[in-house]
Amino acid sequence: MLLQIKNLKVNYRSGSRAMEVVRGVDLGIDKGECRGLIGESGCGKTTVGLSITKLMPERKGSITSGEILFEGNDILKMDEEGLRDIRGRKISYVFQEPFSSLNPVFTIYEQIKESLGEKNNADGQIAEILESIGLEKIIGRKNIYPHELSGGMQQRAVIGMAIASKPDLVVLDEPTTALDVTVQRQILDLIVELKNKMNLSILFISHDLRVVFDIADKISIMYAGKIVESGPKEEIVSNPGHPYTIGLIDSVPSFEHRKKLFNAIGGRAPLFSKLPEGCKFSPRCRFKIDKCAEKEPELENVSTGHVSRCIRIKDLRADGIIKGR
Amino acid sequence: MELLKVDNLSKAYKRHRVTAVDGVSFPVFKGEILGLVGESGCGKTTLAKLLLRLINADKGSIFYKGKDLNLISYSDMRNLRKDLQVIFQDPYASLDPRMKAGEVIEEVYDIHKNIPGREKRNKAIELLETVGLGESYLNRLPAELSGGERQRIGIARALATSPEFIVCDEPVSSLDISIQAQILNLLIDLQKRKNLTYLFISHDLGVIGSICDRVMVMKSGRIVESGLCEDVFKHPANEYTRSLLKSALF
């Protein structure tokens, strides 16, 4: 396993109070695998992504416990020098807004060159990168600035910077959320192509189920600071193992679901300052029983490689309630 | 029945040298949900603003119940605005941060002066209940509300004048998926109960396909294809529609 996050906990400070927003996350990514991390706003998914290379601003949040094993070494125990070897070299990032990831006063060419580090034959390597991200015709002219590119091309450039150092892992946090559908399709195709060509491992973070279902090999679903379900994509899509996942899948609008009310999840996600007792999803859960509020469930196997944090899921599945919903 | 009819409507932004809406014609039938889908910059929102006469067209006409909106007086238009309402995309930008939810709704009655003071509050409570919030929200400020709750306030405000036609401009695009489904349910339910007519603008084919009766596909200021959702989704005739459908993730 290339990356293994074990029992990660992160606190955010707000005023004088500390709030735990990542409450014990376990996540693994194999070499060449794309792991999707799905969650709604404020569930802690971005914080998990940033924690991997300790990118959180010190004044805002701190990692209080856990291990992040990268090629067997715990990133959380590394000093700044060790982190510098990893950040942007072995693990790189792509965020939602490409324009804010690019420096407006430098050309795209210079920015890709910079992310290569001090290497000989930069021109040759840059040409290679530009070709792999489909920008060779445009950036071949060296004097192109970020604002001259469309959103999709900007995101291609950012991806080019992220892969320039031939990293092992790329963290993509909502990389297509700001893009139009046709451009989103192109960027997703580009990511898959690069992943296969470079044997990249990917952590793909998104709130959009449809995007994650499209691109990921394995999927984890996060709610209120914890993973509530993890498993192979096919399993999660066809046989989801947690009521939250089921609610999300039932909320996806599509032509097939025409003119029917959605079987939507009621209420809203809890605030971290007011988390409910027991299962954090139970107040919104359509399958809730009294026992759900007693104690927060552990992740348990529902089938091979598929885990769920729900005490009722085995019964619900056995009774055919999930499939027949 | 034709509630609204748009005839050869055009609008150019000269400074940017773009024709945002380029000779668009279509009817809107009473009680339907008409979808308008297209990518950013295609002119969807400009078209919406034209229909509501928030901006004026360069060319062409809009007929509402047979009346040409270009030809009616300012005060008649003011009256007509009760019939034509809008729900915006960003519930963070479309509410005044200093106004309580109750005041947002009551303000509508101040503008349209059709309700005595004391009744305003009761109306506001009733509307808050209609959108699934209730009286306890009267004194809440936008900052105390989630995105979904804010959008419900936006819907209550649009409903305050008992409109017939509502332009929904990307009303669920900035919401989380579980909240998106709740708001879509609310919009579907309101449409049925009040026999409302929607022009439903979205870039998301899934959203359009799930709730619209008819759909228009817009590109570079023009309607490139329109028809019943079933026909357009199953047998797209236009090359651009096909590429949109191919890119969509279902």
Chai-1 contact restraints between the chains, C-beta under 6 A:
chainA,res_idxA,chainB,res_idxB,connection_type,confidence,min_distance_angstrom,max_distance_angstrom,comment,restraint_id
A,E40,B,D176,contact,1.0,0.0,6.0,A-B,restraint_1
A,S41,B,D176,contact,1.0,0.0,6.0,A-B,restraint_2
A,D180,B,E39,contact,1.0,0.0,6.0,A-B,restraint_3
A,D180,B,S40,contact,1.0,0.0,6.0,A-B,restraint_4
A,V181,B,S247,contact,1.0,0.0,6.0,A-B,restraint_5
A,V181,B,A248,contact,1.0,0.0,6.0,A-B,restraint_6
A,T182,B,S243,contact,1.0,0.0,6.0,A-B,restraint_7
A,T182,B,S247,contact,1.0,0.0,6.0,A-B,restraint_8
A,R185,B,S247,contact,1.0,0.0,6.0,A-B,restraint_9
A,R210,B,L249,contact,1.0,0.0,6.0,A-B,restraint_10
A,D214,B,L249,contact,1.0,0.0,6.0,A-B,restraint_11
A,L248,B,I177,contact,1.0,0.0,6.0,A-B,restraint_12
A,S251,B,I177,contact,1.0,0.0,6.0,A-B,restraint_13
A,S251,B,S178,contact,1.0,0.0,6.0,A-B,restraint_14
A,S251,B,A181,contact,1.0,0.0,6.0,A-B,restraint_15
A,P253,B,G206,contact,1.0,0.0,6.0,A-B,restraint_16
A,P253,B,V207,contact,1.0,0.0,6.0,A-B,restraint_17
A,P253,B,S210,contact,1.0,0.0,6.0,A-B,restraint_18
A,S254,B,G206,contact,1.0,0.0,6.0,A-B,restraint_19
A,S254,B,S210,contact,1.0,0.0,6.0,A-B,restraint_20
A,S254,B,F250,contact,1.0,0.0,6.0,A-B,restraint_21
A,F255,B,G209,contact,1.0,0.0,6.0,A-B,restraint_22
A,F255,B,F233,contact,1.0,0.0,6.0,A-B,restraint_23
A,H257,B,S210,contact,1.0,0.0,6.0,A-B,restraint_24
A,L261,B,N185,contact,1.0,0.0,6.0,A-B,restraint_25
A,F262,B,A181,contact,1.0,0.0,6.0,A-B,restraint_26
A,F262,B,N185,contact,1.0,0.0,6.0,A-B,restraint_27
A,A264,B,A181,contact,1.0,0.0,6.0,A-B,restraint_28
A,A264,B,Q182,contact,1.0,0.0,6.0,A-B,restraint_29
A,A264,B,N185,contact,1.0,0.0,6.0,A-B,restraint_30
A,I265,B,S178,contact,1.0,0.0,6.0,A-B,restraint_31
A,R268,B,S146,contact,1.0,0.0,6.0,A-B,restraint_32
